[in-house]
Amino acid sequence: YDEFPSKGVKCLPYGQQLLVVTETELYLCTMNADGLTFTKQCIQTGLNIDPKEKDNIVIIHNMVSFFSNEKIYLIDIRIKIGIISQSWALFTK
């Protein structure tokens, strides 16, 4: 049993992993070899995601899109886990 520091908003499959969106962070969770536990990696902090916006949280190819603090975020998950090295994109709402 594992907890996240803030309330969960939505979980989305991302390949063999699970993207967990909380009110203040994004986590990428990977199942461990035992099949019972998982390892979580925080890939974004400092968010303010309103649970009412959960239907607007989507994964598009390798990116997750969501609203936070009156802005639309489009974050490349591969950058956050170190597969490629560019900064994330930010667009105003």
C-alpha positions as CSV (number, residue, x, y, z in Angstrom):
1,Y,0.0,0.0,0.0
2,D,1.4,3.3,-1.0
3,E,0.1,6.9,-0.7
4,F,0.6,10.0,-2.7
5,P,1.1,13.4,-0.9
6,S,-2.1,14.9,-2.4
7,K,-5.5,13.7,-3.4
8,G,-5.7,11.6,-6.6
9,V,-7.5,13.1,-9.6
10,K,-7.1,10.6,-12.4
11,C,-5.1,7.5,-13.5
12,L,-4.2,6.9,-17.1
13,P,-2.4,4.0,-18.8
14,Y,0.9,4.9,-20.4
15,G,2.4,1.9,-22.2
16,Q,3.2,-0.6,-19.5
17,Q,3.1,2.1,-16.9
18,L,0.4,4.1,-15.1
19,L,0.3,7.9,-15.0
20,V,-1.2,9.1,-11.7
21,V,-2.4,12.7,-11.6
22,T,-2.9,14.2,-8.2
23,E,-4.0,17.7,-7.3
24,T,-0.4,18.9,-7.1
25,E,1.9,16.4,-8.9
26,L,2.2,13.9,-11.8
27,Y,3.6,10.4,-11.1
28,L,4.7,7.6,-13.4
29,C,4.2,4.2,-11.8
30,T,5.9,1.0,-12.9
31,M,4.9,-2.4,-11.7
32,N,7.7,-4.2,-9.9
33,A,8.8,-7.8,-10.8
34,D,6.8,-9.2,-7.8
35,G,3.6,-8.1,-9.6
36,L,2.2,-6.8,-6.2
37,T,4.1,-3.5,-5.7
38,F,5.1,-0.6,-7.9
39,T,7.7,2.1,-8.1
40,K,6.6,5.7,-8.5
41,Q,8.5,8.5,-10.0
42,C,7.3,12.1,-9.6
43,I,7.6,13.8,-13.0
44,Q,6.0,17.2,-12.3
45,T,5.3,19.2,-9.1
46,G,3.8,22.6,-8.3
47,L,0.5,22.0,-10.0
48,N,-3.0,23.0,-8.9
49,I,-5.3,20.7,-10.8
50,D,-9.0,21.1,-10.0
51,P,-10.7,17.6,-9.7
52,K,-13.5,19.0,-11.8
53,E,-11.1,19.2,-14.7
54,K,-10.4,15.5,-14.6
55,D,-12.2,14.8,-17.9
56,N,-9.8,17.2,-19.6
57,I,-6.7,15.3,-18.6
58,V,-5.6,13.2,-21.6
59,I,-2.6,11.5,-23.0
60,I,-1.8,12.3,-26.6
61,H,1.0,10.0,-27.9
62,N,3.9,10.7,-25.4
63,M,2.3,13.8,-23.9
64,V,-0.1,14.6,-21.1
65,S,-2.4,17.6,-21.4
66,F,-4.3,19.2,-18.5
67,F,-5.4,22.6,-17.0
68,S,-3.7,24.1,-14.0
69,N,-3.6,27.7,-12.7
70,E,-5.6,29.0,-15.7
71,K,-3.1,27.5,-18.1
72,I,-3.1,24.5,-20.5
73,Y,-0.1,22.3,-20.0
74,L,1.3,19.9,-22.6
75,I,4.1,17.9,-21.0
76,D,6.2,15.4,-22.9
77,I,6.5,12.4,-20.5
78,R,9.7,11.2,-22.3
79,I,11.5,14.4,-21.3
80,K,10.4,14.1,-17.7
81,I,11.7,10.5,-17.4
82,G,15.0,11.4,-19.2
83,I,14.5,9.7,-22.6
84,I,14.8,13.0,-24.5
85,S,16.1,16.4,-23.3
86,Q,13.9,19.3,-24.2
87,S,11.7,21.5,-22.1
88,W,7.9,21.1,-21.9
89,A,5.5,23.4,-23.7
90,L,3.2,25.8,-22.0
91,F,0.2,27.5,-23.6
92,T,-2.1,30.0,-22.0
93,K,-5.8,29.1,-21.9
